[in-house]
Amino acid sequence: MKRYGVNKNLFDSNRPVTCPSCGNSFNLFYSRAKVCTGCPKSVTGCELARCVYCDTEFPLNNIMSKFDSRRTSNYLGSVVKRYYDTFGESEFR
């Protein structure tokens, strides 16, 4: 995977996640980029996932280890923050 420019953080953040409430699967990265837009915690390493279908929040450590949850949350937060910094948008919309 490294040869193609894909690291573990990117791989984990693009994994499909199943909502415990409605049972639908969604992409974790898509959820953070679309549903969590405007939430100030989205750039500080929030360890919650929000379902794109039913808007339920649930902890990432239900679907991955505590270490992976923290690492993935920090990675997703840094990507969203970099986007805001690049395009001059505020994370507090």
Phi and psi restraints in degrees (value plus and minus 20) as a CYANA .aco file:
   2 LYS   PHI     -80.5   -40.5
   2 LYS   PSI     -52.9   -12.9
   3 ARG   PHI     -82.0   -42.0
   3 ARG   PSI     -49.1    -9.1
   4 TYR   PHI    -116.9   -76.9
   4 TYR   PSI     -11.1    28.9
   5 GLY   PHI      61.9   101.9
   5 GLY   PSI      -3.4    36.6
   6 VAL   PHI    -126.7   -86.7
   6 VAL   PSI      98.5   138.5
   7 ASN   PHI    -121.8   -81.8
   7 ASN   PSI     154.8   194.8
   8 LYS   PHI     -83.3   -43.3
   8 LYS   PSI     -55.8   -15.8
   9 ASN   PHI     -80.9   -40.9
   9 ASN   PSI     -66.8   -26.8
  10 LEU   PHI     -85.3   -45.3
  10 LEU   PSI     -60.9   -20.9
  11 PHE   PHI     -82.3   -42.3
  11 PHE   PSI     -67.1   -27.1
  12 ASP   PHI     -86.5   -46.5
  12 ASP   PSI     -55.3   -15.3
  13 SER   PHI     -95.7   -55.7
  13 SER   PSI     -36.7     3.3
  14 ASN   PHI    -120.6   -80.6
  14 ASN   PSI     -11.4    28.6
  15 ARG   PHI     -94.7   -54.7
  15 ARG   PSI     130.3   170.3
  16 PRO   PHI     -94.3   -54.3
  16 PRO   PSI     119.0   159.0
  17 VAL   PHI    -141.7  -101.7
  17 VAL   PSI     119.1   159.1
  18 THR   PHI    -123.7   -83.7
  18 THR   PSI     107.8   147.8
  19 CYS   PHI     -90.5   -50.5
  19 CYS   PSI     109.8   149.8
  20 PRO   PHI     -91.8   -51.8
  20 PRO   PSI     -37.2     2.8
  21 SER   PHI    -107.9   -67.9
  21 SER   PSI     -72.7   -32.7
  22 CYS   PHI    -124.5   -84.5
  22 CYS   PSI     -35.2     4.8
  23 GLY   PHI      64.0   104.0
  23 GLY   PSI     -19.6    20.4
  24 ASN   PHI     -98.6   -58.6
  24 ASN   PSI     128.1   168.1
  25 SER   PHI    -117.6   -77.6
  25 SER   PSI     124.2   164.2
  26 PHE   PHI    -170.5  -130.5
  26 PHE   PSI     144.0   184.0
  27 ASN   PHI    -105.4   -65.4
  27 ASN   PSI     109.7   149.7
  28 LEU   PHI     -83.0   -43.0
  28 LEU   PSI     -60.4   -20.4
  29 PHE   PHI     -85.1   -45.1
  29 PHE   PSI     -62.3   -22.3
  30 TYR   PHI     -82.4   -42.4
  30 TYR   PSI     -61.6   -21.6
  31 SER   PHI     -80.1   -40.1
  31 SER   PSI     -67.1   -27.1
  32 ARG   PHI     -86.2   -46.2
  32 ARG   PSI     -58.1   -18.1
  33 ALA   PHI     -94.4   -54.4
  33 ALA   PSI     -55.3   -15.3
  34 LYS   PHI    -121.4   -81.4
  34 LYS   PSI     -71.3   -31.3
  35 VAL   PHI    -100.5   -60.5
  35 VAL   PSI     -51.6   -11.6
  36 CYS   PHI    -110.7   -70.7
  36 CYS   PSI     -14.8    25.2
  37 THR   PHI     -80.7   -40.7
  37 THR   PSI     111.3   151.3
  38 GLY   PHI      75.6   115.6
  38 GLY   PSI     -35.5     4.5
  39 CYS   PHI    -104.1   -64.1
  39 CYS   PSI     105.3   145.3
  40 PRO   PHI     -84.0   -44.0
  40 PRO   PSI     -42.4    -2.4
  41 LYS   PHI     -94.5   -54.5
  41 LYS   PSI     -34.4     5.6
  42 SER   PHI     -86.3   -46.3
  42 SER   PSI     -40.0     0.0
  43 VAL   PHI    -125.7   -85.7
  43 VAL   PSI     -19.3    20.7
  44 THR   PHI    -130.5   -90.5
  44 THR   PSI      -4.9    35.1
  45 GLY   PHI      64.3   104.3
  45 GLY   PSI      20.1    60.1
  46 CYS   PHI     -81.0   -41.0
  46 CYS   PSI     112.8   152.8
  47 GLU   PHI    -118.7   -78.7
  47 GLU   PSI       7.9    47.9
  48 LEU   PHI    -131.7   -91.7
  48 LEU   PSI     129.1   169.1
  49 ALA   PHI    -131.4   -91.4
  49 ALA   PSI     125.7   165.7
  50 ARG   PHI    -140.3  -100.3
  50 ARG   PSI     106.6   146.6
  51 CYS   PHI     -86.9   -46.9
  51 CYS   PSI     113.9   153.9
  52 VAL   PHI     -98.3   -58.3
  52 VAL   PSI     -31.0     9.0
  53 TYR   PHI    -117.8   -77.8
  53 TYR   PSI     -69.6   -29.6
  54 CYS   PHI    -133.1   -93.1
  54 CYS   PSI     -20.2    19.8
  55 ASP   PHI      46.2    86.2
  55 ASP   PSI       2.9    42.9
  56 THR   PHI    -102.3   -62.3
  56 THR   PSI     114.8   154.8
  57 GLU   PHI    -117.3   -77.3
  57 GLU   PSI     118.7   158.7
  58 PHE   PHI    -167.0  -127.0
  58 PHE   PSI     132.0   172.0
  59 PRO   PHI     -90.5   -50.5
  59 PRO   PSI     120.8   160.8
  60 LEU   PHI     -86.6   -46.6
  60 LEU   PSI     -47.2    -7.2
  61 ASN   PHI     -91.3   -51.3
  61 ASN   PSI     -22.0    18.0
  62 ASN   PHI     -96.5   -56.5
  62 ASN   PSI     -43.5    -3.5
  63 ILE   PHI    -135.5   -95.5
  63 ILE   PSI     -28.3    11.7
  64 MET   PHI    -170.9  -130.9
  64 MET   PSI     149.3   189.3
  65 SER   PHI     -86.1   -46.1
  65 SER   PSI     141.9   181.9
  66 LYS   PHI     -79.3   -39.3
  66 LYS   PSI     -62.2   -22.2
  67 PHE   PHI     -83.0   -43.0
  67 PHE   PSI     -67.8   -27.8
  68 ASP   PHI     -84.6   -44.6
  68 ASP   PSI     -55.9   -15.9
  69 SER   PHI     -82.1   -42.1
  69 SER   PSI     -67.2   -27.2
  70 ARG   PHI     -85.1   -45.1
  70 ARG   PSI     -64.8   -24.8
  71 ARG   PHI     -83.9   -43.9
  71 ARG   PSI     -65.5   -25.5
  72 THR   PHI     -85.8   -45.8
  72 THR   PSI     -60.8   -20.8
  73 SER   PHI     -83.0   -43.0
  73 SER   PSI     -63.4   -23.4
  74 ASN   PHI     -84.5   -44.5
  74 ASN   PSI     -59.9   -19.9
  75 TYR   PHI     -84.1   -44.1
  75 TYR   PSI     -68.6   -28.6
  76 LEU   PHI     -81.4   -41.4
  76 LEU   PSI     -60.7   -20.7
  77 GLY   PHI     -82.0   -42.0
  77 GLY   PSI     -60.1   -20.1
  78 SER   PHI     -88.4   -48.4
  78 SER   PSI     -55.8   -15.8
  79 VAL   PHI     -86.4   -46.4
  79 VAL   PSI     -64.7   -24.7
  80 VAL   PHI     -85.5   -45.5
  80 VAL   PSI     -62.2   -22.2
  81 LYS   PHI     -83.6   -43.6
  81 LYS   PSI     -61.6   -21.6
  82 ARG   PHI     -81.6   -41.6
  82 ARG   PSI     -59.0   -19.0
  83 TYR   PHI     -81.3   -41.3
  83 TYR   PSI     -68.6   -28.6
  84 TYR   PHI     -81.5   -41.5
  84 TYR   PSI     -62.0   -22.0
  85 ASP   PHI     -84.7   -44.7
  85 ASP   PSI     -59.5   -19.5
  86 THR   PHI     -88.9   -48.9
  86 THR   PSI     -62.0   -22.0
  87 PHE   PHI    -120.8   -80.8
  87 PHE   PSI     -14.4    25.6
  88 GLY   PHI      51.5    91.5
  88 GLY   PSI       0.0    40.0
  89 GLU   PHI    -113.8   -73.8
  89 GLU   PSI     133.4   173.4
  90 SER   PHI    -113.4   -73.4
  90 SER   PSI     123.8   163.8
  91 GLU   PHI     -94.6   -54.6
  91 GLU   PSI     -27.7    12.3
  92 PHE   PHI    -126.1   -86.1
  92 PHE   PSI      39.5    79.5
